Amino acid sequence: MGSAEFGSVKFSRVFFMNIARQGLSFLVVGCVLVLVDWAVFVVLSALGLPTAWSNIAGRVAGALVGFAANGGITFKQSGAPKYGVRRFGRFVVLWVALTLVSTLLVSALADQLSLRVAWVAKPVIEAILAVVSFFICRHWVYV
């Protein structure tokens, strides 16, 4: 029972434990990032900054912490953090794509329903995007 096979691909217990550790770490780091992102978004939009700019500012605040925390904690390998220009470039590409999706959704909610609905919905939107982000980070950004 040390491994499982799916077709011709064999997965070891270590593989599954690594995914579980990374997933839990990504979740903890992500919760902190969502709080930072959401707080900046709410404060700036409550002060009158347009929804789109408030969302982008919140995501920048979260991204600054996220790249360092995930590279240094979540996806480190053999105790060595995973940083570097290539990884940061990939992170920026992913961040821009996810920020575009997040900003379009949050702005649409604020315009069509209300700013308060956008405030409540933002953490849900970010949680869904975090699942996508985990797999892209694991298999592309921090490789």
Secondary structure, DSSP 8 states (H G I E B T S, - for coil): --EEEETTEEEEHHHHHHHHHHHHHHHHHHHHHHHHHHHHHHHHHHTT--HHHHHHHHHHHHHHHHHHHIIIIIS-BTTB----HHHHHHHHHHHHHHHHHHHHHHHHHHHHT-HHHHHHHHHHHHHHHHHHHHHHIIIIIT-
